[in-house]
């Protein structure tokens, strides 16, 4: 009789509460994160000093940390491909936009070659946790994809290739040490045009110069394309300036020299090279950043400097990225800048307050440029990895609205480890909002060594050792197949049914007590 009564109560509860909501032991309604529990796969590609292109599939799954707790993320790694791509070190990578479940991978190396590959953007038909591992001397899980294939190579450069960009799926831009930027058409891989950058004049030999005796350091370090596809910014070796290019006409739009006081503010002293190493636009195209060895400068759309970024404690900068604006109009993420450092950190800065004259960079008060405040960081040494972060990627997590607020950060260190982190974006936005309330006045909490104390905003999900020295990294979220969608839907329904029965039994047990 009691069993029949509990079954009737269960029917009543299920009829009143939607399938996406459950009752816990206290009688309150909690939301079942069925969408968050769906696994997804991140395809990671790393280039190495050992001339190898290494593909890694990281399957991210959600699991309950404890009874009645929220879903936690876990990562399982598997090798997908291993290409002996170049005859010397790989220097840069680029991924095209996904089209028809395919993506083009381009790699550039010191052998003056750009290699091209076609990768499948679909997840493997059988996931890592269900596929038996193939034989491997290292004992690693291997998931091969027969759709991954090599397309060929481009040899239109006469020196090391330093930067590759896919502004659209139909165009590939490559920059090299031969002081040229080439534009290739992906339909037939024909070089449409070549932009020639003037070779700089020799003004002494700066520290770190590797040019031959009597020669001049030359070559394009990096380039960045405006979201409108009409403007491009480039920085080169041996030049204390940046060049603007009109992509409509293919001609130079202007040259902007870096002021001496500006270079001193970012740590480029008398013996510094003073050349830009990296350049990046934010997603709305309202500002861009030029990174130097130990600092960076944020420029507005008018090409005027508006903010300075300097890691604390001082450290060499290896890579810079803006967080894409994945939020709503009320949650603008495009002002958040991330950079990786020599001491194993990924530091996040807010450029929203850049241009505020009250927050002046020291020790140059005469140069009225504000300091961008640090609002969070991911410390690699906190998880036993203190090596330099050579490259990193910021990825959006697919799923429900709540899960889109939890981006992933994929980092690669020179020692050969690839780490996947869950970024606490709400904490970063909260810190940025608190700085807005303080009217841009930077608040510094000195640590034991006098440096600024910054909150930890990353949680390590998993780490993978490649066994090679990594130079560059790219990653993207793979597309799910219809079969996997149907399989995950059935699994989610089964999990919801089991959780509902467990919660009903707990509710009945607490009521009988």
C-alpha positions, -999 to +999 in steps of 0.1 A: +000+000+000+028+024+009+046+015-023+015+023-044+012+056-026+048+066-033+043+057-070+012+079-071+032+108-056+059+103-081+034+105-109+021+137-094+055+152-091+065+143-127+032+157-140+038+191-124+076+195-128+091+197-164+116+171-175+144+196-172+137+203-135+140+180-104+131+183-068+158+178-042+155+165-007+145+199+007+116+202-017+131+231-038+134+228-075+168+226-091+176+226-128+191+195-143+220+205-165+213+181-193+228+204-219+259+209-198+263+172-195+267+166-232+303+159-240+322+178-268+356+174-284+383+200-289+408+194-317+442+207-307+471+211-331+506+219-320+538+226-340+571+217-325+608+223-329+612+187-339+593+194-372+562+175-361+526+185-364+508+168-335+470+165-334+453+159-301+416+153-294+404+165-260+370+151-251+354+172-224+327+155-203+305+167-174+303+146-142+288+152-108+315+160-083+294+148-053+259+137-044+235+165-053+264+187-065+267+206-098+283+191-129+321+192-131+342+190-163+368+164-170+391+159-201+403+128-218+431+131-244+438+110-275+462+113-304+445+120-338+474+125-362+512+130-362+527+145-394+564+149-401+555+182-417+586+203-423+624+198-427+630+224-399+612+239-369+575+249-373+570+285-365+533+293-370+499+277-376+465+289-390+430+274-392+404+284-417+367+289-409+347+256-408+327+248-440+309+216-448+325+199-418+360+206-431+387+229-420+420+238-436+452+238-416+483+258-427+517+255-411+548+276-418+583+267-409+619+278-411+623+258-443+605+286-463+575+263-469+538+266-461+522+231-458+484+227-462+462+200-447+425+193-447+411+182-413+377+168-406+357+191-382+334+163-371+340+144-339+351+108-342+322+084-347+331+066-315+343+086-286+375+082-268+360+066-237+343+039-258+369+031-284+395+005-276+430+020-278+451+011-309+486-004-303+510+023-291+545+021-277+537+051-254+505+035-242+484+064-254+449+063-268+448+068-305+417+079-325+425+081-362+404+100-387+407+089-423+393+122-435+425+141-425+447+144-455+476+165-469+468+190-496+503+201-507+527+229-500+534+265-511+569+276-517+565+313-527+586+326-498+624+328-498+629+329-460+613+316-428+575+319-425+566+338-393+528+344-396+498+328-413+462+342-413+429+331-428+408+363-430+381+342-448+380+307-461+389+319-496+421+337-487+454+329-469+479+356-459+515+346-451+543+368-438+580+358-439+615+370-432+620+379-469+600+411-461+569+401-480+533+394-473+517+370-498+479+367-505+470+332-518+436+320-531+425+288-514+404+276-544+435+267-565+463+280-541+474+307-565+493+336-551+472+366-561+495+394-549+526+401-529+531+431-506+567+441-502+579+458-470+609+480-473+641+466-457+650+488-427+683+507-426+709+495-401+712+517-370+737+497-350+732+462-338+705+458-311+707+431-285+695+397-297+702+406-333+709+374-353+715+390-387+748+381-404+778+405-402+772+435-424+735+425-427+703+440-414+676+423-393+646+421-417+613+402-419+577+406-409+570+395-374+532+395-374+501+409-390+465+415-380+435+420-402+406+443-393+372+426-390+360+447-420+387+430-442+398+464-455+427+472-432+458+454-421+485+462-395+520+447-397+551+449-375+586+440-387+621+433-375+645+462-372+617+488-374+604+509-345+571+514-362+540+497-375+527+498-410+490+501-421+479+486-454+448+491-475+437+456-484+412+470-511+440+485-531+469+465-517+489+496-510+504+512-480+480+534-459+505+548-435+535+543-412+533+551-375+565+554-356+567+543-319+576+573-297+608+570-276+588+577-244+562+551-254+589+525-259+605+533-225+571+529-208+568+493-221+603+484-210+621+489-243+652+508-231+683+520-249+695+486-258+660+472-267+650+463-302+619+485-301+601+463-327+566+449-324+565+412-320+527+406-320+497+425-331+460+417-327+426+434-333+396+429-310+364+414-324+345+447-329+375+463-346+376+493-322+411+488-310+443+467-315+473+459-294+510+457-303+531+435-281+568+441-274+592+419-255+581+430-220+550+451-225+522+460-249+505+491-261+467+494-269+459+516-298+425+530-307+409+531-341+426+564-347+459+547-342+466+568-311+480+550-280+454+547-253+467+521-228+498+502-217+500+466-205+529+454-184+530+420-166+538+422-129+563+408-120+580+417-153+582+388-178+586+383-215+554+382-235+550+353-260+514+355-273+484+379-270+446+374-277+414+392-272+384+374-258+358+373-285+325+390-277+304+359-270+281+377-245+251+400-249+252+438-253+251+441-215+281+417-212+308+430-235+339+408-234+358+424-263+377+447-239+394+418-222+430+411-234+449+380-225+487+375-228+510+346-220+544+351-203+578+335-198+571+326-162+541+303-171+511+326-167+482+338-188+472+372-175+439+390-183+437+428-186+408+452-190+413+478-218+379+495-211+396+520-188+424+527-214+425+564-222+416+575-186+440+603-178+437+597-140+454+563-143+488+574-157+517+550-164+548+554-143+575+565-143+566+588-172+538+611-159+545+635-188+533+608-213+496+607-205+488+571-213+469+550-188+479+516-174+455+487-182+447+469-149+451+432-145+418+415-136+429+378-134+455+353-143+460+316-148+491+305-129+507+274-144+531+268-115+501+264-092+495+230-110+531+220-113+538+236-146+561+266-143+575+266-179+568+294-203+535+295-220+545+296-257+510+298-271+474+296-261+438+296-274+405+309-260+375+287-269+338+290-263+321+260-246+290+249-266+258+242-246+233+261-226+235+298-218+252+292-185+279+271-201+287+298-226+299+318-197+326+293-190+352+295-218+381+271-222+417+281-223+442+257-240+478+265-232+510+250-246+544+252-228+579+249-243+585+218-222+559+199-243+527+199-221+493+209-233+468+220-206+430+226-208+417+252-183+382+263-174+381+301-172+361+318-146+347+345-168+321+359-143+350+366-118+369+385-145+338+405-155+331+412-118+366+425-112+364+447-144+330+461-132+345+469-098+373+489-115+347+508-134+330+517-101+364+531-089+365+555-119+396+538-133+417+542-102+440+511-101+440+493-068+472+473-062+476+448-033+514+443-029+526+408-024+556+395-006+579+407-034+562+440-039+544+428-070+507+430-077+485+402-063+460+390-090+432+365-085+434+330-100+407+326-126+416+292-141+409+257-130+429+229-146+408+202-163+436+181-177+471+181-190+488+161-218+525+155-224+534+155-261+571+147-256+582+175-280+591+211-276+561+231-287+564+264-307+528+272-316+492+260-310+458+262-326+425+246-314+388+245-324+355+229-312+346+199-334+312+195-349+289+168-336+274+141-358+236+134-359+243+100-345+261+114-315+233+139-310+207+111-309+230+090-286+235+119-262+198+127-261+190+091-251+218+091-225+205+125-211+170+111-209+182+080-191+203+101-167+173+124-160+151+094-153+176+079-129+181+112-111+144+118-109+138+083-093+167+089-069+153+123-058+118+109-054+132+081-032+151+107-011+120+128-008+099+099+002+125+087+027+127+121+043+089+123+045+086+089+062+113+099+088 
